[in-house]
Amino acid sequence: MTDLRCVIKFKTCDGIALRGESLNILFLGLSALKEFLLNNFAARIQEAGFTSLIYNNRCWGSSGGEPQNKTDPWRQIEYIHAAISYSLTLSDIDPNQAVVWGSSGSGGNTLTATALDPQVKTMISQVPFVSRKSAQPTAPKQSSETVEQARTSDHRVIPGTKESAEFFQDVSQKKLPPDFKWKNKITLQTYYHIFKHKPIQYIHRISPRPMLMLVAMKDSIIPTDVTMKAFDEAGDSKELVKFDCGHFEPYQVEVFNRNVQVQIKLLRKHFS
């Protein structure tokens, strides 16, 4: 099959340049890059006949923004809108078939972005962050000092979780060029921004558009009961798929194959 990838760059509302590949709009979670297995999803979706755009979030990888390693969900949601608007300017894109796909932290962003943007016709949310309770197991110890530091400190960084460190370290060694610099760290202020974000408050606004949510039932990063509560609050036209695995296994071979097949089935159901 012909490789349809090309390097793309588009500017957002505040002038930041996001960079990715045009291969649906796909993006990964809290500290992940598009190079971390996202190409695998995009390639399979492309093989099924759907064009995809993948990019790195602001302040991560090849995209612009300072400081590096900072995540602000509401900024990222604005950039999802920018990515959608950019995609709909491309000559081979049907504006009635815009799909957003997100995983983990970005899975929550897709819920909010879809709820707020009528240009999105359906969405796929994989092991999503849905509220502050989703982040509690991995959050730094809460104290007035920590909260104030998180609110005011742009540049202080803290390490990611042990589980994410092991997964990303393995993936980065396999997927990133030797000279590519990536660190499993996020700014402390990232937690401040995350705690303000509650996709669960918006999920009811996605209906009647189709929504697919994929949940890892042994997820130690995002509590499953919180995710299931969010799904219950969604309206009609929703689908839930459960995998008997942990947070990172939907990206890996055995679960990945079943996972991506479910996603392609949804796309064919609504857009073929």
N, C-alpha and C positions, 0 to 999 in steps of 0.2 A: 504494500500500500504506500502511496506517495506520502512523504512527510510534509505536512502542511504548516509546521511551526515557523513562526517568524518573530523576531524580537520586536516588542512594541513598547511605546512610552506614551503616557497621557498625563495631563496636568489636572490637578484637583482644584476645588474652589479657592484654596489658599495658596495656589501656585506650586505646591509640592509635586515633583515628578515621580510617578510610580512606574516601575519597569517590570515587564514580564514577557510572556510568550502567548501568541495567538495560536492556539492549537486547533448555555451555561457559563459562568464566571465562578472560578474556584479559588479558595484561599484557605490556609491552614491556621492553627491555633496560636496560643499565647506567644511563644518564642520560636515558632517553627518557620522555616523558609519554604518557598515553592519547590526548591530542589529536594526537599525531604519527602520523597514518595508521591508528591502531588502529580508529578508527570505520569505516574502509573495510572492514576484515575483518569487524567485528561486523555491519555493515549487510548484507553479502552472506550471512553465515551466517544472519541473521534472515530474509532473503528466502527462504532455502532451508527455513525452517520451524523453526529452532532458536533458542531463547531464549539470550541471552548476557549476561554481566556483565563490564564492563570497569572497571578502577580504576587509580589512580595508586599506585605503591609508597610505602611509608613514607619520609618525608623528601623527597618529590618532589611538585611541583604542589600540588593542592588537598588532599592527604592530610596528616595530622599527622605529628609526629616532629621531633626536633632531633638534631644540626644538619642544616640543609638540605644537599642534594647528597651525602648519605652513603648508601652501599649496603652492607647486610650480608645476604648470601644466606640465612643460616640464620634471621634474623629474617623475611625475606621469605617463606621457606618456611612458617614458623609462620602468617603472614598468609594464605597460600594456603589452609591448613587452615581458617582463620577464614572466608575467602570461601566455601569449599565449604559449611561448616556453615551460614552465613547463607543461601546460595542454596537449600539444602534445606529451609529454613523457609518458602519462598514457595509459595503455593498451587498455582501452575501448573507446578511443577518436578517431574519424575519422578526420584526418588532413584536409580533404576537406570540413569540416563543422564547422570551427571555427567562432564563432560569438562574438562580443563584444557589451555590453549593458552599457549605462551610462546615468545618470540623472543630470540635472542642471550643475554644474561645470564639473563633470565627463562626462556629455553629450557632452560638447565641446571637452574634451580629447579624447573621442571615435572617433569623427570626424577626428581629426588630426592623431590619432594612426592608424585608418583604412586607411587613405590616404597614410601613410608611410609604412605600413606593409602588404606585399602581402599575408601573412599567413591568414589574416582575409578575410573571404568569404562574410560576410554580417554584418550589424551593425544596432543597434537600439539606437536612441538618443532622450531622453525625456526631454522636456523643457530645451534645451541646452544653455549654455553660448557660444557665437560665436565670440565676439570681445570685445574690451574695452568698447564700447558703451553699452554692456550688463550689465556692472558692474556700470555704472555711477549713477543710481538711489540710490545705496547703498554704494557708495564710500565715504570715508572721504573727508572733504573739501580740495580742491586742492590748494596748495601753495608750493613755493619753499622749505620751511622748511619741510612740510609734505612729499614731494617727497624725499628729502634727508634722512629724518628719515626712510622712507619706504625702501630706497635702502640699508641702513647701519644697521638697527636695527633688529637683529635676534629675540630678546626676548620680545620686547614691544608688549603687546596684546591690542586689542580693542574689544568691544562687537559686536556681530552680530546684525542684524536688529531686530526690534521689532516683525515683522511678523514671522521671523524664530525662534526667541526666544520662542514665544508662542507655535509654532508648535512642536519644538524639546523638549521643557519642558514637554509638554503633552505626547509625544511619549516616552521620556526617562523614565518618571515615570511608564509607562505601560510595557516597553520592557526591561529595564536594571535592573540587580540585585541591591538590596539596597546599596551594598558596591562598585558599579561601579562608578568611578568618571569621569564625563564628564562635560565640561563647554562650554557654548555658546560663545566662544571667538576665535579669530584668531589673528595671529601676524600681526603687521602693514606691515611687509615685504611681507606678502601674497599679498597685493594689488599691490605692485611693480611687483611681478611675474605675477599676473593676467593681468596687463595692458600690458605686453609684449606679451601675448598669443593671437593669432588671428586665431582660427580655420577656420573662413570664408575664409582665404587665401588658405586653403588646400582642401576645400570641393569638388572642381571640380575634384580632383584626385581620388575620391572614385569610380566613374563610371569606368567600367560597372557593378561593384558589387552592389547588392541590398542595398538600404538604406531606413530605416523607420524613419521619424522624427515625434514626437508627440508634439504638441504645445498647451499651455494653453492660450486661447484668452483673459483672464482677468488677465494675469500675471503681478503683480506689482513689481516683483523682476527682471525679465529679459524682457525688452520691446519686445512685439510681433512683431512690425514692423522690428526690427533688425533681429530677428530669421527668419521671412519670406523672408527677403532679402537674407539671407544665403541660404535658401532652393532654391530660384530662381537661385542661382549661381551653384547649384549642377548639375551634368550631368544627363544622362538617368538612368533608373532603380531606380528611387526614388519614394517614397510614402509619402504623408503628411496626418496626421490625426489631426483634430482640436477638442479640447474639450472646451466647454463653462464654464471655471472654472479658478481658480487662480493657482498659482505656486505649491502649496502643495497638491491640491486635487487629482491629478493623483495617489497618494499613498493611498488614503482613499476609503472607501468601495464602494460607488456608482460608482464613476469615475474609481476607480481601477479595478473593474470587467470588465467594457467595455474596459479599457485600456489594460489589460493583454490578453483579448481575441483577440484584434487586433494584439498584438505581437506574440501570438502563431499561429495565422493564417498566418503571414508572415513566421515563421519558417517552418510550414508544407508545405507552398507553394514551398519553395525552397529546403527543405531537407527531405521530406517524400518520 
